[in-house]
Amino acid sequence: MIDWDRVRELRQEIGLEAFEEVIDLFLEEVEAGLEAIRDDMSTVERAERLHFLAGCALNLGFIVFAELCQSVERGLCGAHAEEIRACYDRSRAEFLADIGKAMAA
């Protein structure tokens, strides 16, 4: 679910202190973005929000979540809002559980 090479690359690029800030900001922005996703919103608005979420997710290595957002954005799959949130929740749980291990590697 997580591209740990991307996570390590980002940490190396920006340093530990900025990396921790990026994680906090990412979690805040994505969770706020997910709250705004609804099944009954316009196709254009939903695509814009999903595009934003996918971009954020790719920056921090949430590859499975990003791929789902991109697929829904492009109309390749019809995941409902709760499925998108569930995918994010699983990705977030894996990220938070394994970040220490991944950074030590």
C-alpha atoms as an extended CHARMM CRD file, in Angstrom:
* protein
*
       105  EXT
         1         1  MET       CA              0.0000000000        0.0000000000        0.0000000000  PROA      1               0.0000000000
         2         2  ILE       CA              2.9320000000        2.3120000000        0.7110000000  PROA      2               0.0000000000
         3         3  ASP       CA              5.8910000000        3.0440000000       -1.5530000000  PROA      3               0.0000000000
         4         4  TRP       CA              8.5450000000        3.1040000000        1.1630000000  PROA      4               0.0000000000
         5         5  ASP       CA             11.2710000000        4.0450000000       -1.3230000000  PROA      5               0.0000000000
         6         6  ARG       CA              9.3240000000        7.2330000000       -2.0740000000  PROA      6               0.0000000000
         7         7  VAL       CA              8.8840000000        7.9220000000        1.6450000000  PROA      7               0.0000000000
         8         8  ARG       CA             12.6370000000        7.5320000000        2.3010000000  PROA      8               0.0000000000
         9         9  GLU       CA             13.4460000000        9.6530000000       -0.7510000000  PROA      9               0.0000000000
        10        10  LEU       CA             11.1930000000       12.4640000000        0.4690000000  PROA      10              0.0000000000
        11        11  ARG       CA             12.7000000000       12.3600000000        3.9550000000  PROA      11              0.0000000000
        12        12  GLN       CA             16.1910000000       12.5260000000        2.4850000000  PROA      12              0.0000000000
        13        13  GLU       CA             15.2240000000       15.4420000000        0.2140000000  PROA      13              0.0000000000
        14        14  ILE       CA             13.6810000000       17.6410000000        2.9040000000  PROA      14              0.0000000000
        15        15  GLY       CA             15.2090000000       16.4860000000        6.1950000000  PROA      15              0.0000000000
        16        16  LEU       CA             13.6580000000       14.9930000000        9.3080000000  PROA      16              0.0000000000
        17        17  GLU       CA             12.0690000000       18.1270000000       10.7830000000  PROA      17              0.0000000000
        18        18  ALA       CA             10.3850000000       19.1860000000        7.5490000000  PROA      18              0.0000000000
        19        19  PHE       CA              9.4160000000       15.5580000000        6.8790000000  PROA      19              0.0000000000
        20        20  GLU       CA              7.4890000000       15.3720000000       10.1450000000  PROA      20              0.0000000000
        21        21  GLU       CA              5.6950000000       18.6180000000        9.2460000000  PROA      21              0.0000000000
        22        22  VAL       CA              4.8530000000       17.2600000000        5.7890000000  PROA      22              0.0000000000
        23        23  ILE       CA              3.3360000000       14.1270000000        7.3330000000  PROA      23              0.0000000000
        24        24  ASP       CA              1.1520000000       16.2030000000        9.6650000000  PROA      24              0.0000000000
        25        25  LEU       CA              0.0640000000       18.5220000000        6.8480000000  PROA      25              0.0000000000
        26        26  PHE       CA             -0.6160000000       15.5940000000        4.5110000000  PROA      26              0.0000000000
        27        27  LEU       CA             -2.8180000000       13.8210000000        7.0470000000  PROA      27              0.0000000000
        28        28  GLU       CA             -4.7380000000       17.0450000000        7.7740000000  PROA      28              0.0000000000
        29        29  GLU       CA             -5.2930000000       17.9480000000        4.1180000000  PROA      29              0.0000000000
        30        30  VAL       CA             -6.2490000000       14.4740000000        2.9770000000  PROA      30              0.0000000000
        31        31  GLU       CA             -8.6510000000       13.9190000000        5.8520000000  PROA      31              0.0000000000
        32        32  ALA       CA            -10.2880000000       17.2920000000        5.1490000000  PROA      32              0.0000000000
        33        33  GLY       CA            -10.4460000000       16.4180000000        1.4540000000  PROA      33              0.0000000000
        34        34  LEU       CA            -12.0260000000       13.0610000000        2.2060000000  PROA      34              0.0000000000
        35        35  GLU       CA            -14.7060000000       14.6910000000        4.3430000000  PROA      35              0.0000000000
        36        36  ALA       CA            -15.7130000000       16.7290000000        1.2920000000  PROA      36              0.0000000000
        37        37  ILE       CA            -16.0510000000       13.6950000000       -1.0240000000  PROA      37              0.0000000000
        38        38  ARG       CA            -19.6750000000       12.6620000000       -1.4480000000  PROA      38              0.0000000000
        39        39  ASP       CA            -21.3490000000       10.2640000000       -3.8070000000  PROA      39              0.0000000000
        40        40  ASP       CA            -23.9040000000       12.9130000000       -4.8200000000  PROA      40              0.0000000000
        41        41  MET       CA            -21.4520000000       15.6640000000       -5.8300000000  PROA      41              0.0000000000
        42        42  SER       CA            -20.9710000000       16.6930000000       -9.4550000000  PROA      42              0.0000000000
        43        43  THR       CA            -18.6580000000       14.5850000000      -11.5930000000  PROA      43              0.0000000000
        44        44  VAL       CA            -16.3720000000       17.5560000000      -12.2340000000  PROA      44              0.0000000000
        45        45  GLU       CA            -16.1050000000       18.5500000000       -8.5710000000  PROA      45              0.0000000000
        46        46  ARG       CA            -15.5290000000       14.9510000000       -7.5070000000  PROA      46              0.0000000000
        47        47  ALA       CA            -12.8120000000       14.5240000000      -10.1580000000  PROA      47              0.0000000000
        48        48  GLU       CA            -11.0700000000       17.7170000000       -9.0020000000  PROA      48              0.0000000000
        49        49  ARG       CA            -11.0600000000       16.6050000000       -5.3720000000  PROA      49              0.0000000000
        50        50  LEU       CA             -9.8710000000       13.1220000000       -6.2710000000  PROA      50              0.0000000000
        51        51  HSD       CA             -7.0970000000       14.5890000000       -8.4270000000  PROA      51              0.0000000000
        52        52  PHE       CA             -5.9330000000       16.6730000000       -5.4530000000  PROA      52              0.0000000000
        53        53  LEU       CA             -6.0440000000       13.6480000000       -3.1380000000  PROA      53              0.0000000000
        54        54  ALA       CA             -4.1280000000       11.4790000000       -5.6120000000  PROA      54              0.0000000000
        55        55  GLY       CA             -1.4020000000       14.1010000000       -5.9400000000  PROA      55              0.0000000000
        56        56  CYS       CA             -1.0330000000       14.3860000000       -2.1810000000  PROA      56              0.0000000000
        57        57  ALA       CA             -0.9870000000       10.6170000000       -1.8210000000  PROA      57              0.0000000000
        58        58  LEU       CA              1.7090000000       10.1080000000       -4.4530000000  PROA      58              0.0000000000
        59        59  ASN       CA              3.9520000000       12.6650000000       -2.7540000000  PROA      59              0.0000000000
        60        60  LEU       CA              3.9500000000       10.6280000000        0.4510000000  PROA      60              0.0000000000
        61        61  GLY       CA              3.9680000000        7.1700000000       -1.1050000000  PROA      61              0.0000000000
        62        62  PHE       CA              0.3160000000        6.1950000000       -0.5130000000  PROA      62              0.0000000000
        63        63  ILE       CA              0.3520000000        4.3690000000       -3.8320000000  PROA      63              0.0000000000
        64        64  VAL       CA             -2.7550000000        2.1590000000       -3.5290000000  PROA      64              0.0000000000
        65        65  PHE       CA             -4.8720000000        5.0670000000       -2.2970000000  PROA      65              0.0000000000
        66        66  ALA       CA             -3.5260000000        7.2870000000       -5.1030000000  PROA      66              0.0000000000
        67        67  GLU       CA             -4.2890000000        4.6380000000       -7.7200000000  PROA      67              0.0000000000
        68        68  LEU       CA             -7.8630000000        4.2740000000       -6.4580000000  PROA      68              0.0000000000
        69        69  CYS       CA             -8.3750000000        8.0530000000       -6.5360000000  PROA      69              0.0000000000
        70        70  GLN       CA             -6.9820000000        8.2160000000      -10.0790000000  PROA      70              0.0000000000
        71        71  SER       CA             -9.1690000000        5.3290000000      -11.2570000000  PROA      71              0.0000000000
        72        72  VAL       CA            -12.3200000000        6.9250000000       -9.8750000000  PROA      72              0.0000000000
        73        73  GLU       CA            -11.2870000000       10.3540000000      -11.1960000000  PROA      73              0.0000000000
        74        74  ARG       CA            -10.8590000000        8.9380000000      -14.6940000000  PROA      74              0.0000000000
        75        75  GLY       CA            -14.1070000000        6.9880000000      -14.5170000000  PROA      75              0.0000000000
        76        76  LEU       CA            -12.3240000000        3.6310000000      -14.6410000000  PROA      76              0.0000000000
        77        77  CYS       CA            -14.0340000000        2.4170000000      -11.4830000000  PROA      77              0.0000000000
        78        78  GLY       CA            -17.0350000000        3.5620000000       -9.5180000000  PROA      78              0.0000000000
        79        79  ALA       CA            -15.8540000000        3.3800000000       -5.9170000000  PROA      79              0.0000000000
        80        80  HSD       CA            -18.1600000000        5.0580000000       -3.4390000000  PROA      80              0.0000000000
        81        81  ALA       CA            -16.9570000000        7.6790000000       -0.9720000000  PROA      81              0.0000000000
        82        82  GLU       CA            -16.8560000000        5.1670000000        1.8730000000  PROA      82              0.0000000000
        83        83  GLU       CA            -14.6540000000        2.8030000000       -0.1830000000  PROA      83              0.0000000000
        84        84  ILE       CA            -12.2270000000        5.6450000000       -0.8780000000  PROA      84              0.0000000000
        85        85  ARG       CA            -12.1290000000        6.5310000000        2.8200000000  PROA      85              0.0000000000
        86        86  ALA       CA            -11.6130000000        2.8800000000        3.7810000000  PROA      86              0.0000000000
        87        87  CYS       CA             -8.6680000000        2.5930000000        1.3940000000  PROA      87              0.0000000000
        88        88  TYR       CA             -7.1360000000        5.7300000000        2.9060000000  PROA      88              0.0000000000
        89        89  ASP       CA             -7.7210000000        4.4120000000        6.4390000000  PROA      89              0.0000000000
        90        90  ARG       CA             -5.9160000000        1.1570000000        5.6130000000  PROA      90              0.0000000000
        91        91  SER       CA             -3.0480000000        3.0360000000        3.9720000000  PROA      91              0.0000000000
        92        92  ARG       CA             -2.7840000000        5.4580000000        6.8900000000  PROA      92              0.0000000000
        93        93  ALA       CA             -2.7680000000        2.6080000000        9.4150000000  PROA      93              0.0000000000
        94        94  GLU       CA              0.0270000000        0.8180000000        7.5410000000  PROA      94              0.0000000000
        95        95  PHE       CA              2.0090000000        4.0360000000        7.1830000000  PROA      95              0.0000000000
        96        96  LEU       CA              1.7690000000        4.9500000000       10.8660000000  PROA      96              0.0000000000
        97        97  ALA       CA              2.4700000000        1.3820000000       12.0060000000  PROA      97              0.0000000000
        98        98  ASP       CA              5.5520000000        0.9210000000        9.8180000000  PROA      98              0.0000000000
        99        99  ILE       CA              7.0830000000        4.3870000000        9.4260000000  PROA      99              0.0000000000
       100       100  GLY       CA              9.6640000000        3.8590000000       12.1750000000  PROA      100             0.0000000000
       101       101  LYS       CA             10.7540000000        0.5100000000       10.7630000000  PROA      101             0.0000000000
       102       102  ALA       CA             10.9040000000        1.8660000000        7.2300000000  PROA      102             0.0000000000
       103       103  MET       CA             13.0260000000        4.8530000000        8.2120000000  PROA      103             0.0000000000
       104       104  ALA       CA             15.4680000000        2.6280000000       10.0950000000  PROA      104             0.0000000000
       105       105  ALA       CA             16.0470000000        0.4580000000        7.0180000000  PROA      105             0.0000000000
